[in-house]
């Protein structure tokens, strides 16, 4: 009987530890559909400081037409890095009207800042090279559901 209790306790501890290891990295944020040049993306919306700081850290396997849209309260110069981010990404810096101002490529795990050249309101991360594959360039505009641009939850 004592051995059964020990085995059950070990199983419970192991299960608790492994469940805790995978919890946060697989959690998805609220999602919306957007379009750029008629091409649809399903994007998670990071609209508060905790979600923006976490971003795609420790996440692998971003879908082909998925991304993460970072929403900020006001126009500002932004800077992103790839700390603890295993997937190569491209980032588009976007102004308050939804117009892409610039696109950069970012390398996995790099802590080198990738700043915007000017003030922007949004940043959109997708798999590296996806914008190029679709012919998306600065000057193109994001179309949001109902034409309404997202705002922060803060």
C-alpha positions in Angstrom: 0.0 0.0 0.0 2.8 2.4 0.9 4.5 1.8 -2.5 1.2 2.6 -4.3 1.0 5.9 -2.5 4.6 6.8 -3.4 4.0 5.8 -7.1 0.8 7.9 -7.2 2.6 10.9 -5.6 5.5 10.7 -8.0 3.1 10.5 -10.9 1.2 13.5 -9.6 4.4 15.5 -9.1 5.6 14.6 -12.6 2.3 15.5 -14.2 2.2 18.9 -12.4 5.7 19.8 -13.4 5.3 18.9 -17.1 1.9 20.6 -17.3 3.5 23.8 -15.8 6.3 23.7 -18.4 4.0 24.0 -21.3 1.3 26.3 -20.0 2.3 29.9 -20.9 4.1 29.3 -24.1 1.1 27.7 -25.8 -1.4 30.3 -24.5 -2.9 32.3 -27.4 -4.2 35.9 -27.1 -7.4 37.3 -28.5 -7.4 36.9 -32.3 -8.7 39.0 -35.1 -8.6 38.7 -38.9 -6.8 41.4 -40.8 -6.1 41.9 -44.5 -3.1 43.5 -46.3 -3.5 43.8 -50.1 -6.4 41.3 -50.0 -4.4 38.7 -48.2 -5.8 37.5 -44.8 -3.9 37.0 -41.6 -5.2 35.7 -38.3 -3.4 37.8 -35.7 -3.2 37.6 -31.9 -3.6 41.1 -30.4 -1.1 42.1 -27.7 -2.8 45.2 -26.3 -1.4 45.6 -22.8 2.1 45.9 -21.4 2.3 42.2 -20.2 1.2 40.8 -23.5 3.5 43.1 -25.5 6.5 42.2 -23.3 5.8 38.5 -23.7 5.1 38.5 -27.5 6.3 35.3 -29.2 8.9 34.5 -26.5 9.4 30.7 -26.2 6.8 30.0 -28.9 7.6 27.9 -32.0 5.5 26.9 -35.0 3.8 30.2 -35.9 1.2 29.4 -38.6 1.8 30.4 -42.2 -0.7 33.2 -42.2 -0.6 34.0 -38.5 1.0 36.9 -36.7 1.0 39.0 -33.6 -0.2 42.6 -33.7 1.2 44.9 -30.9 -1.0 47.8 -30.1 0.3 50.9 -28.3 -1.7 53.8 -26.7 -0.1 56.6 -28.8 2.3 57.2 -31.6 5.9 56.6 -30.6 9.2 55.3 -31.7 9.2 51.5 -31.1 12.0 49.0 -30.6 11.7 45.2 -30.6 14.2 42.4 -30.0 14.1 38.6 -30.2 15.1 37.6 -26.7 13.9 34.0 -26.0 12.1 33.9 -29.4 13.1 30.8 -31.4 11.3 31.6 -34.7 12.7 34.0 -37.3 10.3 36.9 -37.8 9.6 39.9 -39.9 8.2 43.0 -38.3 6.2 45.8 -39.9 6.0 49.1 -38.1 2.6 50.7 -38.8 1.2 54.2 -38.2 -2.1 55.2 -36.6 -3.9 55.0 -39.9 -2.9 51.4 -40.5 -0.2 52.2 -43.1 3.0 50.1 -43.0 5.9 52.5 -42.7 8.8 50.0 -42.6 9.6 46.3 -42.5 12.6 44.6 -40.9 13.8 41.0 -40.5 14.7 39.7 -37.0 16.8 36.7 -36.1 16.0 34.2 -33.4 17.3 34.9 -29.9 18.9 38.1 -30.9 19.0 40.8 -28.2 19.9 43.5 -30.8 17.2 46.2 -30.9 15.3 46.7 -34.1 14.0 50.3 -33.8 11.4 52.1 -35.9 12.7 55.1 -37.8 9.7 57.2 -36.8 6.7 57.3 -34.6 4.2 54.5 -35.1 1.2 53.0 -33.3 1.4 49.3 -34.2 3.9 46.5 -34.9 3.0 43.3 -36.7 5.2 40.2 -36.5 4.9 37.3 -39.0 7.1 34.5 -40.1 10.3 35.9 -41.6 9.9 36.6 -45.3 6.1 36.3 -45.4 5.6 39.9 -46.3 8.1 39.6 -49.2 6.4 36.4 -50.4 3.1 38.3 -50.6 4.6 41.5 -52.1 3.7 43.5 -49.0 5.8 46.6 -48.8 5.9 50.0 -46.9 2.9 52.1 -48.0 0.5 49.1 -48.0 -2.4 49.4 -45.5 -3.9 47.0 -43.0 -7.6 46.5 -43.2 -9.2 45.7 -39.8 -12.6 44.1 -39.0 -15.3 46.7 -39.4 -12.6 49.2 -40.5 -11.9 49.9 -36.8 -8.3 50.1 -35.7 -7.6 48.2 -32.4 -6.9 50.2 -29.2 -5.1 49.2 -26.0 -6.9 47.5 -23.2 -4.9 49.7 -20.6 
